[in-house]
Structures are given as structure tokens and as C-alpha cells.
Amino acid sequence: MNANDYIKQAEKIEPEKAVRMGQQYSQLWSTSEVTCHCGTKIHFMDAFRCLYCGEFFCQRCAEVHFGQTQRDWMKQKHPEVLKQLDGEKMVEYYQKV
């Protein structure tokens, strides 16, 4: 779906969300940034866009919207990668101490 499709879909379900999304897409096209509904401004490369509703979110709001944290998802889908990342963080931590 394109931006207009997402906005039309939202107009039928949540009119205030449709307005916010229109503002997000306008802002995106003119500045390469979007403002999350919490007020956080983020570069579009760092924003999380919902596949289903099309709204852009900061990481914190995306985790609430999607229903789990990135860490929870990683633990569920790729536990071996999470262990490796945790191991690297521990090594970095002890190198700093």
C-alpha cells in the first residue's frame, strides 16, 4: 500500500490518526524526518513504520504498538544471536573497567 492508501484506511477507522499520518508523510517528504505521536522527531531511517497501519513510530512507541521489545523478539526468533550480542557487550564492558 502507498501513503494515500494508508491514510484513506485510517480515515474510516481513526480519523485523528489519519490526520497525524498525513502530517507524518508531509514532513517526511519535505525534511526526511517524521514526528512520532509522542512528539519525538526522528530521521525516517531510524523510524519504525507499521506494515498494517502505515504510521511511523520511535523505537519506544513501536515496541508498545507492535506488542514486544526488540530484545523479546530477538530472544524468541534468534536466541543464538542474542547470546552473541550479550557476550560482546560483556566483553566491551569489562574492557572499559
Secondary structure, DSSP 8 states (H G I E B T S, - for coil): --HHHHHHHHHHH-HHHHHHHHHHHHHHHHHSEEE-TTS-EEEGGG-EE-TTT--EE-HHHHHHHHTS-HHHHHHHH-HHHHHHHHHHHHHHHHHH-
